[in-house]
Amino acid sequence: MGGAASGDETDGELLIRARDGEARAWDALYDRLKGRVWAVARAHRLSREDAQDVAQLTWLLLLTHMKTIREPEKVGPWLASTARHESLRLLKRSGRQVPTGDPFTFEGPDQMAPPPDARLLADERQTAVWDALELLKPECQRLLRLRMAEFSYKEICELLGRPAGSIGPTQRRCLDQLRERLAGMEGMEGTS
């Protein structure tokens, strides 16, 4: 498949190559734009852990929506907008607000501290993902676990004994199956 990702390529060109399953293009795109995603999350005054969650979710959303981005050259703004949206969603869901006003006046509980049920909700979300993952074929389970552990495409090819270029398409199919399983689990919750 194509050559190594170069610094001369635009973000859009890297996204198009990553869509085609080129691991180097995905890695180059990630290396180029990860700082932007991180900066957007931290600009919302999220804790380090919450900012990491937002960044990880933002990259996962790009991974799952790569094919639907109509203007690949705008992947940078897409990532920034997605990170902003997910940061605000996290803040709204947790009920936190950025404290303002007189620093010497007690304003109540620390608004930047996670709410008591935040850990429970995060655990439930994580359990749902792991439960859905367990329903996938063993090949998909291994591949997605390696990607979650941030192994490179090259390392995954070596570990799974797969040819270069086969990981991207397989990963897309596995993520599609995972999304279907998660959607099915959400549908079951709504009926109870």
TORVO-623533 format. One record per residue (C-alpha): residue in three letters; x, y, z. Coordinates in steps of 0.5 Angstrom, whole numbers, plus 500, padded with zeros to 3 digits. Each point is the difference from the previous one (the first is absolute). Layout:
TORVO-623533
ALAXYZ/...
This chain:
TORVO-623533
MET500500500/GLY502507500/GLY507503503/ALA501503506/ALA496506502/SER504506499/GLY500507503/ASP498503493/GLU493497500/THR494503502/ASP496498506/GLY494498495/GLU505496496/LEU502496506/LEU493499502/ILE499497493/ARG506496500/ALA497498508/ARG493498497/ASP504495495/GLY503497506/GLU507503500/ALA502499507/ARG506505499/ALA495505497/TRP496500507/ASP506500504/ALA502506497/LEU493503500/TYR500499507/ASP507502502/ARG498507496/LEU494501503/LYS500497507/GLY502507503/ARG494503498/VAL495495502/TRP504501507/ALA500507500/VAL493501499/ALA498495505/ARG504503505/ALA498507498/HIS493498503/ARG504499507/LEU499493500/SER504496505/ARG506496497/GLU496493500/ASP493503497/ALA505504495/GLN503493498/ASP493497500/VAL497506495/ALA507499496/GLN499492499/LEU493501498/THR501505495/TRP505496497/LEU495494500/LEU495504497/LEU505502494/LEU501493499/THR493498500/HIS498505496/MET506501495/LYS496498494/THR494505501/ILE505506500/ARG498504494/GLU506505500/PRO506496502/GLU504506500/LYS496503506/VAL502494505/GLY503505504/PRO494504502/TRP496494500/LEU504497505/ALA500507504/SER493500500/THR499493502/ALA504501506/ARG497506502/HIS493497499/GLU502494504/SER503505505/LEU494504501/ARG496493500/LEU504498506/LEU500506504/LYS492500499/ARG499493502/SER504501506/GLY497506502/ARG506504501/GLN501507499/VAL506504500/PRO501504506/THR500508500/GLY499505505/ASP504502506/PRO505495502/PHE499502507/THR493498500/PHE498493501/GLU496498494/GLY498493502/PRO503493498/ASP505500495/GLN497501494/MET506497496/ALA500493504/PRO496495497/PRO493498503/PRO499494504/ASP497496495/ALA505502494/ARG505494502/LEU493495500/LEU498503493/ALA507499497/ASP500493502/GLU494499497/ARG502502494/GLN506497500/THR497493502/ALA495501494/VAL506501495/TRP503494503/ASP494496500/ALA499501492/LEU507499499/GLU499493503/LEU495499495/LEU504501494/LYS504494496/PRO507499504/GLU504503494/CYS496507501/GLN501499507/ARG508499500/LEU500506495/LEU496505503/ARG504499507/LEU506501497/ARG498506497/MET497502506/ALA507499503/GLU503505495/PHE504495496/SER502502494/TYR497497493/LYS507497499/GLU500497507/ILE493497499/CYS502497493/GLU506497504/LEU496497506/LEU494498496/GLY504497494/ARG496504495/PRO503504494/ALA501507500/GLY494504497/SER495495503/ILE499503507/GLY496506498/PRO495497496/THR499494505/GLN500505506/ARG494504496/ARG496494500/CYS501498507/LEU499507502/ASP493500496/GLN498493503/LEU502503507/ARG496507499/GLU494495498/ARG501496506/LEU500506505/ALA494503496/GLY496494501/MET502500508/GLU497507500/GLY494498497/MET499495505/GLU501504505/GLY494505498/THR495494500/SER501499507/
